[in-house]
Amino acid sequence: MAGLIHVYTGGGKGKTTAAVGLCARARGRDKAVVFAQFLKSGATGEIGSLEKLGVMVIRSNRRFGFTNEMDEAAKAACREEQERIAGRIDTALREEPVDLLVLDEVLDAVNAGMFEERRLRSLLEDRNPDIEVVITGRRPGAWLMEAADYISDIQKVKHPFDKGIQARIGIEK
């Protein structure tokens, strides 16, 4: 059966949470899952949960901060790190059984100029066609909207951040 492409996009909270939920469902059916996270580092609640479920997690250990606050040297280092993550994904796809691949925040990495859109496209086009793929982030390109089989547009209607409530451990991070 051919793997389909899911895009979780929009300005609302829940894109990564939805992707993690699909990882849990897949692992519950003994599917092999790779969860690759772009631009994020540091302790987040989903990483520990995924690892306990037996998900292969690929992400950076380096903190770069927000892309709009980086100087040129930091941007160059961040770009290199995102490409390193992609290389680890390539290796996993070649060497490991993979049923589900999640590319978390890859769209934000592309939109910030930290990861090349052509590289994302090649990850999708060159994969085994049986691998299900989830892509999260904002503002997917027209080519991806066309290629996607599922598109979920998650919109914010109301959010505690609007009242100055910071991200809480175990809920937003």
C-alpha positions as CSV (number, residue, x, y, z in Angstrom):
1,M,0.0,0.0,0.0
2,A,1.4,3.4,-0.9
3,G,2.3,5.8,1.9
4,L,0.4,9.1,1.9
5,I,1.6,12.6,2.7
6,H,0.1,14.6,5.6
7,V,0.5,18.3,6.1
8,Y,-0.3,19.8,9.5
9,T,-0.2,23.6,9.0
10,G,-1.6,26.8,10.3
11,G,-1.1,29.3,13.1
12,G,-2.7,27.3,15.9
13,K,-1.3,25.1,18.6
14,G,-1.4,21.4,17.9
15,K,0.6,20.6,14.7
16,T,3.4,18.8,16.6
17,T,0.9,17.3,19.0
18,A,-1.1,15.8,16.2
19,A,2.1,14.4,14.6
20,V,3.1,12.9,18.0
21,G,-0.4,11.3,18.3
22,L,0.0,9.6,15.0
23,C,3.4,8.3,16.1
24,A,1.8,6.8,19.1
25,R,-0.9,5.2,17.0
26,A,1.6,3.8,14.6
27,R,3.8,2.4,17.4
28,G,0.7,0.8,18.9
29,R,0.4,-1.2,15.7
30,D,4.2,-2.1,15.7
31,K,5.0,0.3,12.9
32,A,8.6,1.6,12.6
33,V,8.6,5.4,13.2
34,V,11.2,8.1,12.6
35,F,10.4,11.5,14.2
36,A,12.8,14.2,12.8
37,Q,12.6,17.7,14.4
38,F,13.9,20.8,12.6
39,L,14.8,24.0,14.4
40,K,13.9,22.7,17.9
41,S,16.3,21.6,20.6
42,G,16.3,21.3,24.3
43,A,14.0,19.4,26.6
44,T,10.4,19.0,25.3
45,G,7.9,16.6,26.7
46,E,7.2,14.8,23.4
47,I,10.8,13.6,22.9
48,G,10.8,11.5,26.1
49,S,7.4,10.0,25.3
50,L,8.4,9.1,21.7
51,E,11.7,7.5,22.9
52,K,9.8,5.4,25.4
53,L,7.5,4.2,22.6
54,G,10.6,3.1,20.6
55,V,10.4,5.9,18.0
56,M,13.7,6.9,16.4
57,V,14.2,10.6,17.2
58,I,16.4,12.7,15.0
59,R,17.0,16.3,16.1
60,S,19.7,18.7,17.1
61,N,21.3,19.1,20.5
62,R,22.5,22.6,19.6
63,R,20.4,25.6,20.6
64,F,20.3,28.4,18.0
65,G,17.5,30.5,19.3
66,F,14.9,32.2,17.0
67,T,16.0,32.6,13.4
68,N,15.0,36.3,13.3
69,E,17.5,36.9,16.2
70,M,20.5,35.1,14.6
71,D,23.5,36.8,13.1
72,E,24.9,35.5,9.8
73,A,27.4,33.1,11.5
74,A,24.6,31.6,13.6
75,K,22.4,31.3,10.5
76,A,25.1,29.5,8.6
77,A,25.7,27.1,11.6
78,C,21.9,26.5,11.9
79,R,21.7,25.7,8.1
80,E,24.5,23.2,8.5
81,E,22.7,21.6,11.4
82,Q,19.4,21.2,9.5
83,E,21.3,19.6,6.6
84,R,23.0,17.2,9.1
85,I,19.5,16.3,10.4
86,A,18.5,15.6,6.8
87,G,21.6,13.4,6.3
88,R,20.6,11.4,9.4
89,I,17.1,11.0,7.9
90,D,18.6,9.8,4.6
91,T,20.7,7.2,6.5
92,A,17.6,6.0,8.5
93,L,15.6,5.6,5.3
94,R,18.3,3.6,3.7
95,E,19.3,1.4,6.7
96,E,16.2,1.0,8.9
97,P,12.7,-0.2,8.3
98,V,10.5,3.0,8.3
99,D,6.7,3.0,8.1
100,L,6.1,6.5,9.2
101,L,8.4,9.5,8.9
102,V,7.6,12.8,10.6
103,L,9.3,16.0,9.5
104,D,8.4,18.3,12.4
105,E,8.7,22.0,11.8
106,V,10.4,21.4,8.5
107,L,8.2,24.0,6.8
108,D,9.4,26.7,9.3
109,A,13.0,25.7,8.5
110,V,12.3,26.1,4.8
111,N,10.5,29.4,5.3
112,A,13.3,30.8,7.5
113,G,15.9,29.9,4.9
114,M,17.5,27.3,7.2
115,F,16.6,24.3,4.9
116,E,16.3,24.2,1.2
117,E,12.9,23.5,-0.3
118,R,14.4,21.4,-3.0
119,R,16.0,19.2,-0.3
120,L,12.5,18.7,1.3
121,R,11.1,17.8,-2.1
122,S,13.8,15.2,-2.7
123,L,13.2,13.6,0.7
124,L,9.6,13.2,-0.3
125,E,10.2,12.1,-3.9
126,D,13.1,9.8,-3.3
127,R,11.6,7.9,-0.3
128,N,10.2,4.4,-0.5
129,P,6.6,5.1,-1.7
130,D,5.2,2.9,1.1
131,I,6.4,5.3,3.8
132,E,3.8,7.5,5.3
133,V,5.0,11.1,5.8
134,V,3.9,13.9,8.1
135,I,5.1,17.4,7.6
136,T,4.4,20.2,10.1
137,G,4.9,23.9,10.0
138,R,3.5,27.0,8.5
139,R,3.0,28.2,4.9
140,P,3.5,25.1,2.8
141,G,4.4,25.8,-0.8
142,A,2.0,25.2,-3.6
143,W,3.8,22.1,-4.8
144,L,3.4,20.5,-1.4
145,M,-0.3,21.4,-1.2
146,E,-0.7,19.6,-4.5
147,A,1.4,16.6,-3.5
148,A,-0.3,16.2,-0.1
149,D,-3.1,13.6,0.5
150,Y,-4.1,15.1,3.9
151,I,-4.0,18.8,4.8
152,S,-5.0,19.9,8.2
153,D,-5.1,23.7,8.8
154,I,-4.9,24.2,12.5
155,Q,-6.0,27.7,13.4
156,K,-5.8,29.7,16.6
157,V,-9.2,31.0,17.9
158,K,-8.0,31.7,21.4
159,H,-4.7,31.1,23.1
160,P,-3.3,31.7,26.7
161,F,-0.3,33.4,25.2
162,D,-2.6,36.3,24.3
163,K,-3.1,36.8,28.0
164,G,0.6,36.7,28.7
165,I,0.6,33.1,30.0
166,Q,3.9,31.5,29.1
167,A,4.4,28.0,27.8
168,R,3.9,25.4,30.5
169,I,5.9,22.2,30.9
170,G,3.9,19.2,29.9
171,I,1.3,21.2,28.0
172,E,3.0,23.5,25.5
173,K,6.5,22.2,25.9
